[in-house]
Amino acid sequence: MTVEPDTTWAIPDGAGRHRGIGVVGAGGIVSGAHLPAYRQAGLRVVAIFDIDQARAQEVAQAFAIERVAGSVAELLETPGVEIVDIAVPAWAQPAIVSQVAAAGRHMLCQKPLALDYPTALAEVETAEAAGVLLAVNQQMRWDAGVAASRGLIRAGALGTVEEVWLRVSVVTPWHMWPWLAASPRLDISWHSIHYHDAMRSLLGDPVRVTSVHGRSPQQGEVQGETATTTVMEFDGGARAIVTVNHYDTHGTPISELRILGTDGMLEGTIGVNFDYPTGRPDTLALYREGRKVRDYPLDTRWIPDAFLGPMADLMDAIEMGRAPVTSGRDNLRTIALVEAIYRSAAEHRSVTLDEITGEA
Ligand SMILES: NC(=O)c1ccc[n+]([C@@H]2O[C@H](COP(=O)([O-])OP(=O)(O)OC[C@H]3O[C@@H](n4cnc5c(N)ncnc54)[C@H](O)[C@@H]3O)[C@@H](O)[C@H]2O)c1
């Protein structure tokens, strides 16, 4: 049996790629993932701004970016900046979203879009009122293993999906990001949000979630939750179980995906977690009746390859007059899911997404 991947979810190739990009934030993820991905694809970055101007200079030099702006306003005045790539911590994002929208520029925001649902909603409404597109950098949707799984599910290769398992058990050096180590919310808001957004892209929106959070005796000064297990329930009875531990110091890393359907099973690994940020390509295999029937060779990596996805999709969306795949509007459901997960863990009960969105 031959099953073709769903091309709707492939990284768009071509349209809009001539548009100039201005980057706000010159931190680790910009130099390690955004700019390498854009350089590889031949995208044009025309200016960069960071409140740490020395850092902006350094990154501009490394990636041959012509202009280091002295402020967001200066970046927006730079000729050729048509799209703004915002890559700062979430609490700094709303003010920049307002400035970019007021200047009539499209934007790619970082995840999490905001640290609470009302702030995320305000950002989305600001962009909509200004008539500009806002996309969110949930690039796991373009991670090779996730994109291939989604294509196979949609092509019917598994029959009806009954259950998805994503299990990650690793050691994460949180001290490398002091502001993350100090954050009262950690795994779900900043890390597992990718997995939960990916579950939405595989199965749609869950009706309700139940989540249990823990801390490790080894985490020292790190404030937030570092072990989480979340069960999502979907219309029709499917479940997704996402379980993550950041202090698995005694074993070898685990980063595995398993999707059970009525007609088959997909088993794979998410490569980035094995030695972040270098990672390795994902793996994915299809099983039927206890036998492996096909391996899917996946030769790209999450970092940097998947980082082209949200930007190329935004560029294509501008050109085609459509909403981006990871539009702010879509991402509100991911932010609602994050809120529902935290409420579930805090109150030891199952929480529906409607409970969160109904309050805003
Ligand atoms: N999509 C992903 O997979 C992914 C991965 C890692 C980080 N991120 C996100 O990217 C953002 C940055 O993370 P990082 O790892 O690069 O952190 P970092 O600490 O390395 O860099 C953050 C940069 O933002 C700058 N900055 C802060 N406030 C600013 C402002 N108001 N205006 C301009 N610059 C400002 C800082 O000076 C710093 O250079 C975070 O929101 C994080 O969640 C996303």
The ligand as an SDF file (V2000), in Angstrom:
LIG
                    3D

 44 48  0  0  0  0  0  0  0  0999 V2000
    9.8080   28.0950   18.8010 N   0  0  0  0  0  0  0  0  0  0  0  0
   10.7110   27.4730   19.5360 C   0  0  0  0  0  0  0  0  0  0  0  0
   10.9350   26.2850   19.4270 O   0  0  0  0  0  0  0  0  0  0  0  0
   11.4920   28.2450   20.5480 C   0  0  0  0  0  0  0  0  0  0  0  0
   12.6700   27.7130   21.0870 C   0  0  0  0  0  0  0  0  0  0  0  0
   13.3690   28.4760   22.0150 C   0  0  0  0  0  0  0  0  0  0  0  0
   12.8920   29.7080   22.4110 C   0  0  0  0  0  0  0  0  0  0  0  0
   11.7190   30.1670   21.8750 N   0  0  0  0  0  0  0  0  0  0  0  0
   11.1460   31.4540   22.2800 C   0  0  0  0  0  0  0  0  0  0  0  0
   11.9240   32.5240   21.7490 O   0  0  0  0  0  0  0  0  0  0  0  0
   11.9530   33.5880   22.6640 C   0  0  0  0  0  0  0  0  0  0  0  0
   13.4160   33.9360   22.9440 C   0  0  0  0  0  0  0  0  0  0  0  0
   14.0810   32.7940   23.4420 O   0  0  0  0  0  0  0  0  0  0  0  0
   15.6630   32.6530   23.4220 P   0  0  0  0  0  0  0  0  0  0  0  0
   15.9450   31.2380   23.7350 O   0  0  0  0  0  0  0  0  0  0  0  0
   16.2170   33.2490   22.1830 O   0  0  0  0  0  0  0  0  0  0  0  0
   16.0340   33.5590   24.6860 O   0  0  0  0  0  0  0  0  0  0  0  0
   17.3400   34.4270   24.9440 P   0  0  0  0  0  0  0  0  0  0  0  0
   17.2810   34.7720   26.3810 O   0  0  0  0  0  0  0  0  0  0  0  0
   18.5390   33.7350   24.3920 O   0  0  0  0  0  0  0  0  0  0  0  0
   17.0990   35.7330   24.0520 O   0  0  0  0  0  0  0  0  0  0  0  0
   16.0740   36.6480   24.2660 C   0  0  0  0  0  0  0  0  0  0  0  0
   16.5190   37.9530   23.6000 C   0  0  0  0  0  0  0  0  0  0  0  0
   15.4130   38.8430   23.5920 O   0  0  0  0  0  0  0  0  0  0  0  0
   15.9350   40.1490   23.8810 C   0  0  0  0  0  0  0  0  0  0  0  0
   14.8330   40.9930   24.3490 N   0  0  0  0  0  0  0  0  0  0  0  0
   14.1430   40.8920   25.4950 C   0  0  0  0  0  0  0  0  0  0  0  0
   13.1700   41.8300   25.5540 N   0  0  0  0  0  0  0  0  0  0  0  0
   13.2720   42.5460   24.4010 C   0  0  0  0  0  0  0  0  0  0  0  0
   12.5580   43.6380   23.8640 C   0  0  0  0  0  0  0  0  0  0  0  0
   11.5300   44.1980   24.5270 N   0  0  0  0  0  0  0  0  0  0  0  0
   12.9070   44.1130   22.6570 N   0  0  0  0  0  0  0  0  0  0  0  0
   13.9590   43.5680   21.9770 C   0  0  0  0  0  0  0  0  0  0  0  0
   14.6800   42.5120   22.4380 N   0  0  0  0  0  0  0  0  0  0  0  0
   14.3270   42.0200   23.6340 C   0  0  0  0  0  0  0  0  0  0  0  0
   17.0260   39.8990   24.9120 C   0  0  0  0  0  0  0  0  0  0  0  0
   17.9060   40.9870   25.0280 O   0  0  0  0  0  0  0  0  0  0  0  0
   17.6720   38.6250   24.3600 C   0  0  0  0  0  0  0  0  0  0  0  0
   18.7260   38.9080   23.4610 O   0  0  0  0  0  0  0  0  0  0  0  0
   11.1520   33.1120   23.8920 C   0  0  0  0  0  0  0  0  0  0  0  0
    9.8450   33.5980   23.8240 O   0  0  0  0  0  0  0  0  0  0  0  0
   11.1280   31.6120   23.7680 C   0  0  0  0  0  0  0  0  0  0  0  0
    9.9410   31.0340   24.2720 O   0  0  0  0  0  0  0  0  0  0  0  0
   11.0370   29.4570   20.9660 C   0  0  0  0  0  0  0  0  0  0  0  0
  1  2  1  0
  2  3  2  0
  2  4  1  0
  4  5  1  0
  4 44  2  0
  5  6  2  0
  6  7  1  0
  7  8  2  0
  8  9  1  0
  8 44  1  0
  9 10  1  0
  9 42  1  0
 10 11  1  0
 11 12  1  0
 11 40  1  0
 12 13  1  0
 13 14  1  0
 14 15  2  0
 14 16  1  0
 14 17  1  0
 17 18  1  0
 18 19  2  0
 18 20  1  0
 18 21  1  0
 21 22  1  0
 22 23  1  0
 23 24  1  0
 23 38  1  0
 24 25  1  0
 25 26  1  0
 25 36  1  0
 26 27  1  0
 26 35  1  0
 27 28  2  0
 28 29  1  0
 29 30  1  0
 29 35  2  0
 30 31  1  0
 30 32  2  0
 32 33  1  0
 33 34  2  0
 34 35  1  0
 36 37  1  0
 36 38  1  0
 38 39  1  0
 40 41  1  0
 40 42  1  0
 42 43  1  0
M  CHG  2   8   1  16  -1
M  END
$$$$
